Amino acid sequence: MPKIKTNKGAKKRFKLTAKGKVKRSQSGMRHILTSKKKARKRTLRKSALIAKTHEDQIKKMLPYG
């Protein structure tokens, strides 16, 4: 049986937690940061979890997660 290829784009964007959930980083922290409030930027630094509707699709892209 051949090995399954990992999707490189998904590998860079997502990580699996110990319980098997998919973790992602928040968007909106690349540019135009002067107009955003400090509290908003602070919350954007934290990671978030993927919605359960997309979880299966991403796990297929990360077979050896």
Secondary structure, DSSP 8 states (H G I E B T S, - for coil): -------HHHHHHEEE-TTS-EEEE-SS-SS--TTS-HHHHHHHHSEEE--HHHHHHHHHH-TT-
